[in-house]
Amino acid sequence: MAIQINTTITTNEGFEVTNPWAWIDQYLISINWANIQYYKSKADFQQGKQALNISNLPSQVQTDLTNAEFWGNSLAETFTQKCIDAIEAVTGPDTCTIDKSNPFE
C-alpha cells in the first residue's frame, strides 16, 4: 500500500510539492517497521524517478503491532495507518489517505 499526502510539503532543497505520494516498504520480523519514501507523484514512482529529500517527514516508522493487529484481518491497513499517524504528526490531521491502487499499473 501507499499513502497519498493531501497537502503541500517543502523538500530539503526548498521546493514545494503539492500532494506528494509515499511508498511504504514493510518489514514484519520480530520488531516491525516501515521505511517510507516520498515522491512528487505516483507517476514519478512508477517511472523510477528519485525519491524526494524531505527530512521533516518520517523516513522510518516503528509500527509496534500487537498480536491481535498482526493476526487480524486488516494487517495492511493497520500497518499503513500507523505510518499515516506518524506523517500526520507533522502535516496535520486528515492530510493523508491510504492509496490501495496497484502502484505498478
C-alpha positions in Angstrom: 0.0 0.0 0.0 0.9 3.6 -0.3 -0.1 7.0 1.1 -1.5 10.0 -0.7 -0.5 13.1 1.2 -3.1 15.8 0.6 -1.1 19.0 1.4 1.9 20.9 0.3 5.3 20.0 1.7 8.7 21.5 1.2 11.8 19.5 0.2 15.2 19.9 1.8 16.2 21.9 -1.2 13.3 24.4 -0.7 11.0 23.2 -3.4 7.3 23.0 -2.7 5.5 19.8 -3.7 1.7 19.7 -3.7 0.1 16.3 -2.9 3.1 14.1 -2.8 2.8 10.3 -2.7 4.6 8.0 -0.3 5.7 4.4 -0.9 5.9 2.1 2.1 8.4 -0.8 2.4 7.1 -3.1 5.2 9.3 -5.2 7.4 7.5 -7.8 9.5 10.0 -9.5 11.7 10.5 -9.7 15.4 10.4 -5.9 15.5 8.3 -4.4 12.7 8.8 -1.2 11.0 8.3 0.7 7.7 10.7 2.6 5.5 8.9 5.4 3.8 10.0 7.1 0.5 8.3 10.3 -0.8 7.7 11.1 -4.4 6.3 14.1 -6.3 3.6 11.8 -7.5 2.6 8.1 -8.1 3.7 8.6 -11.7 7.2 9.6 -10.6 7.4 6.4 -8.5 6.2 4.3 -11.5 8.7 5.9 -13.8 11.6 5.2 -11.4 12.3 8.8 -10.6 14.3 9.6 -7.5 12.6 10.0 -4.2 12.3 13.4 -2.6 14.5 14.6 0.2 12.1 15.6 3.0 13.9 15.3 6.3 11.0 16.8 8.4 8.7 13.8 7.5 9.4 10.3 9.0 11.5 8.0 6.8 11.2 5.1 9.2 8.3 4.2 11.5 8.3 1.6 14.3 4.8 0.1 13.9 4.8 -1.8 17.2 2.0 -4.1 16.0 0.1 -6.1 18.7 -0.5 -9.8 18.2 -4.2 -9.0 17.5 -3.2 -6.5 14.8 -0.7 -8.8 13.3 -3.1 -11.8 13.1 -6.2 -9.6 12.3 -8.0 -9.3 9.1 -6.7 -5.8 8.2 -2.9 -6.0 8.7 -2.0 -3.9 5.7 -4.4 -1.1 6.6 -3.3 -1.2 10.2 0.3 -1.0 9.2 -0.3 1.8 6.8 -2.4 3.7 9.3 0.5 3.7 11.7 2.6 5.3 9.1 -0.1 7.9 8.4 -0.3 8.7 12.1 3.5 9.4 12.1 3.2 11.6 8.9 0.2 13.5 10.2 2.0 14.3 13.4 4.0 16.7 11.1 1.5 17.5 8.3 -1.6 17.8 10.5 -4.8 15.7 10.9 -6.7 14.3 8.0 -3.9 15.2 5.4 -3.2 11.6 4.4 -5.2 8.8 2.8 -4.4 5.2 2.0 -3.8 4.5 -1.7 -4.9 0.9 -2.3 -4.4 1.1 -6.1 -1.8 -1.1 -7.7 1.4 1.1 -7.8 2.7 -0.9 -10.8 -0.2 -0.3 -13.2 
